[in-house]
Amino acid sequence: MKTMNLPNRLTIVRIILTPIFLGLFLSDIEHHFLWGLIVFAAGSFTDFLDGKIARKNNIVTVFGQLADPVADKILTTAALLAFMQFGLCNIWIIMIVLLREFTITSFRLVATAQGVVIPANIYGKMKTVSQMVFSLVIMILAELNDCGILGAGFPLSTVSNALLWVTAVLCVISGVIYVKQSLKIIDFSK
């Protein structure tokens, strides 16, 4: 059995961190938003790190090209679901994000079955970065709000949803671009 390289191990770590993040974020422990933030930030950092290491050392693998975006989707979707639990994310945002993610994953699976690997493009990466950054910002604001630092009138839900609508729009844009590019590569007659 071959050993898994470091970037792929970091991808697996991101997947493992996701339920830990969700458990902490949704828990009743003191500063649960902060604990969730710390674990989510660690997971997000593994995304940055695994890609950088893979490209620098020229150890890009098929597993990494397929599993890395899936690990991102798992982590960012968990954040959206956690936010929805606290009224910080509209269900339609989640629907748009999931529709995009399932569509793109389906295209990737078809391409893989045809022997073609379709890696994430720059638009998908921008979408993922915005989701991760905005999620971190929302968690910071939630913690500050929970501690009373922002004041009783701070519109946390409005701010959170506004940020997440930006990611939903980026999901649509990146999804359309991805589908258009994929249509040139995938043979749908098979």
Kinemage of the C-alpha trace (Angstrom):
@kinemage 1
@onewidth
@group {chain A} dominant
@subgroup {mainchain}
@vectorlist {calphas} color= white
{ca met a 1} P 0.000 0.000 0.000
{ca lys a 2} L 1.352 3.384 -0.986
{ca thr a 3} L 1.632 6.170 1.556
{ca met a 4} L -0.560 9.214 1.147
{ca asn a 5} L 1.338 12.424 0.451
{ca leu a 6} L 1.159 15.437 2.786
{ca pro a 7} L -1.284 17.549 0.730
{ca asn a 8} L -3.726 14.640 0.560
{ca arg a 9} L -3.365 14.028 4.299
{ca leu a 10} L -4.191 17.704 4.890
{ca thr a 11} L -7.319 17.261 2.776
{ca ile a 12} L -8.342 14.325 4.984
{ca val a 13} L -7.641 16.445 8.095
{ca arg a 14} L -10.013 19.120 6.734
{ca ile a 15} L -12.760 16.513 6.375
{ca ile a 16} L -12.139 15.255 9.924
{ca leu a 17} L -12.174 18.804 11.340
{ca thr a 18} L -15.613 19.507 9.866
{ca pro a 19} L -17.761 17.563 12.357
{ca ile a 20} L -15.550 18.847 15.178
{ca phe a 21} L -16.224 22.412 14.003
{ca leu a 22} L -19.939 21.749 13.731
{ca gly a 23} L -20.115 20.105 17.157
{ca leu a 24} L -18.329 22.991 18.835
{ca phe a 25} L -20.208 25.719 16.974
{ca leu a 26} L -23.603 24.216 17.805
{ca ser a 27} L -22.736 23.292 21.394
{ca asp a 28} L -23.831 25.061 24.550
{ca ile a 29} L -20.291 25.572 25.839
{ca glu a 30} L -19.098 29.057 26.623
{ca his a 31} L -17.594 30.822 23.603
{ca his a 32} L -18.868 28.107 21.239
{ca phe a 33} L -18.655 30.554 18.321
{ca leu a 34} L -14.993 31.196 19.116
{ca trp a 35} L -14.175 27.484 19.401
{ca gly a 36} L -15.958 26.833 16.131
{ca leu a 37} L -14.056 29.710 14.571
{ca ile a 38} L -10.706 28.276 15.654
{ca val a 39} L -11.442 24.829 14.194
{ca phe a 40} L -12.940 26.299 10.999
{ca ala a 41} L -9.876 28.526 10.592
{ca ala a 42} L -7.607 25.492 10.991
{ca gly a 43} L -9.627 23.628 8.362
{ca ser a 44} L -9.493 26.610 6.008
{ca phe a 45} L -5.747 26.880 6.515
{ca thr a 46} L -5.285 23.243 5.477
{ca asp a 47} L -6.972 24.144 2.178
{ca phe a 48} L -4.435 26.882 1.538
{ca leu a 49} L -1.551 24.725 2.709
{ca asp a 50} L -2.324 21.524 0.815
{ca gly a 51} L -2.567 23.295 -2.542
{ca lys a 52} L 0.595 25.287 -1.940
{ca ile a 53} L 2.598 22.194 -0.954
{ca ala a 54} L 1.238 20.140 -3.857
{ca arg a 55} L 2.109 22.781 -6.460
{ca lys a 56} L 5.502 23.647 -4.948
{ca asn a 57} L 6.625 20.019 -4.805
{ca asn a 58} L 4.860 18.978 -8.004
{ca ile a 59} L 2.849 16.286 -6.225
{ca val a 60} L -0.563 17.037 -7.680
{ca thr a 61} L -2.571 13.800 -7.655
{ca val a 62} L -5.914 12.715 -9.065
{ca phe a 63} L -7.070 12.067 -5.490
{ca gly a 64} L -6.092 15.600 -4.508
{ca gln a 65} L -7.760 17.161 -7.534
{ca leu a 66} L -11.012 15.370 -6.720
{ca ala a 67} L -10.959 15.180 -2.910
{ca asp a 68} L -9.713 18.718 -2.205
{ca pro a 69} L -12.781 20.476 -3.626
{ca val a 70} L -15.058 17.928 -1.941
{ca ala a 71} L -13.368 18.609 1.426
{ca asp a 72} L -13.904 22.340 0.836
{ca lys a 73} L -17.582 21.746 0.100
{ca ile a 74} L -17.989 19.654 3.242
{ca leu a 75} L -16.419 22.332 5.447
{ca thr a 76} L -18.167 25.344 3.900
{ca thr a 77} L -21.565 23.610 3.751
{ca ala a 78} L -21.259 22.691 7.431
{ca ala a 79} L -20.717 26.380 8.194
{ca leu a 80} L -23.792 27.398 6.199
{ca leu a 81} L -25.912 24.801 7.992
{ca ala a 82} L -24.583 25.971 11.365
{ca phe a 83} L -25.364 29.576 10.446
{ca met a 84} L -28.894 28.608 9.418
{ca gln a 85} L -29.406 27.078 12.866
{ca phe a 86} L -28.786 30.534 14.375
{ca gly a 87} L -30.762 32.493 11.772
{ca leu a 88} L -27.572 33.742 10.128
{ca cys a 89} L -28.130 32.127 6.718
{ca asn a 90} L -31.202 32.107 4.511
{ca ile a 91} L -32.189 28.643 3.293
{ca trp a 92} L -32.163 29.867 -0.325
{ca ile a 93} L -28.461 30.632 -0.037
{ca ile a 94} L -27.849 27.027 0.981
{ca met a 95} L -30.054 25.796 -1.858
{ca ile a 96} L -28.115 27.831 -4.430
{ca val a 97} L -24.768 26.683 -3.035
{ca leu a 98} L -25.798 23.017 -2.896
{ca leu a 99} L -27.303 23.102 -6.388
{ca arg a 100} L -24.035 24.464 -7.736
{ca glu a 101} L -21.929 21.987 -5.780
{ca phe a 102} L -23.943 18.903 -6.770
{ca thr a 103} L -24.023 20.000 -10.400
{ca ile a 104} L -20.287 20.552 -10.597
{ca thr a 105} L -19.542 17.332 -8.711
{ca ser a 106} L -21.758 15.456 -11.179
{ca phe a 107} L -19.855 16.936 -14.111
{ca arg a 108} L -16.580 15.953 -12.459
{ca leu a 109} L -17.767 12.375 -11.954
{ca val a 110} L -18.824 12.078 -15.597
{ca ala a 111} L -15.479 13.479 -16.706
{ca thr a 112} L -13.603 11.097 -14.412
{ca ala a 113} L -15.534 8.151 -15.852
{ca gln a 114} L -14.295 9.285 -19.267
{ca gly a 115} L -10.703 9.451 -18.046
{ca val a 116} L -10.616 13.231 -17.737
{ca val a 117} L -9.888 15.058 -14.488
{ca ile a 118} L -11.371 18.527 -14.260
{ca pro a 119} L -9.546 20.440 -11.528
{ca ala a 120} L -11.019 23.450 -9.774
{ca asn a 121} L -10.729 26.637 -11.808
{ca ile a 122} L -9.922 30.139 -10.591
{ca tyr a 123} L -13.609 31.066 -10.326
{ca gly a 124} L -14.345 28.072 -8.122
{ca lys a 125} L -11.351 28.934 -5.978
{ca met a 126} L -12.566 32.535 -5.613
{ca lys a 127} L -15.974 31.208 -4.571
{ca thr a 128} L -14.405 28.911 -1.974
{ca val a 129} L -12.136 31.643 -0.597
{ca ser a 130} L -15.081 34.034 -0.284
{ca gln a 131} L -17.114 31.369 1.517
{ca met a 132} L -14.284 30.662 3.940
{ca val a 133} L -13.401 34.308 4.580
{ca phe a 134} L -17.018 35.412 4.987
{ca ser a 135} L -17.699 32.438 7.258
{ca leu a 136} L -14.765 33.450 9.452
{ca val a 137} L -16.007 37.061 9.550
{ca ile a 138} L -19.502 35.886 10.515
{ca met a 139} L -18.085 33.696 13.290
{ca ile a 140} L -16.022 36.594 14.641
{ca leu a 141} L -19.092 38.850 14.589
{ca ala a 142} L -21.213 36.134 16.240
{ca glu a 143} L -18.671 35.746 19.041
{ca leu a 144} L -18.408 39.515 19.541
{ca asn a 145} L -22.196 39.793 19.499
{ca asp a 146} L -22.545 36.900 21.954
{ca cys a 147} L -20.110 38.625 24.321
{ca gly a 148} L -22.099 41.858 24.082
{ca ile a 149} L -19.250 43.785 22.476
{ca leu a 150} L -21.243 44.787 19.367
{ca gly a 151} L -24.256 46.023 21.278
{ca ala a 152} L -27.850 44.854 21.348
{ca gly a 153} L -28.831 46.610 18.118
{ca phe a 154} L -26.159 45.091 15.891
{ca pro a 155} L -27.887 43.537 12.852
{ca leu a 156} L -25.869 40.301 12.849
{ca ser a 157} L -28.398 38.341 10.804
{ca thr a 158} L -28.619 41.075 8.150
{ca val a 159} L -24.841 41.417 7.861
{ca ser a 160} L -24.358 37.653 7.773
{ca asn a 161} L -26.979 37.104 5.100
{ca ala a 162} L -25.624 39.974 2.990
{ca leu a 163} L -22.156 38.420 3.006
{ca leu a 164} L -23.535 34.983 2.222
{ca trp a 165} L -25.637 36.306 -0.663
{ca val a 166} L -22.367 37.519 -2.186
{ca thr a 167} L -21.051 33.944 -2.000
{ca ala a 168} L -24.301 32.653 -3.514
{ca val a 169} L -23.866 34.999 -6.476
{ca leu a 170} L -20.245 33.868 -6.855
{ca cys a 171} L -21.498 30.261 -6.751
{ca val a 172} L -23.828 30.940 -9.668
{ca ile a 173} L -21.177 32.768 -11.697
{ca ser a 174} L -18.475 30.161 -11.087
{ca gly a 175} L -20.963 27.345 -11.699
{ca val a 176} L -22.052 28.737 -15.071
{ca ile a 177} L -18.426 29.221 -16.138
{ca tyr a 178} L -17.531 25.721 -14.954
{ca val a 179} L -20.435 24.138 -16.857
{ca lys a 180} L -19.557 26.039 -20.051
{ca gln a 181} L -15.926 24.887 -19.800
{ca ser a 182} L -16.951 21.316 -19.000
{ca leu a 183} L -19.289 21.092 -21.980
{ca lys a 184} L -16.219 21.432 -24.196
{ca ile a 185} L -14.446 18.521 -22.479
{ca ile a 186} L -17.144 15.991 -21.580
{ca asp a 187} L -18.674 13.708 -24.191
{ca phe a 188} L -22.347 13.454 -23.226
{ca ser a 189} L -23.089 10.870 -25.935
{ca lys a 190} L -21.418 8.139 -23.855
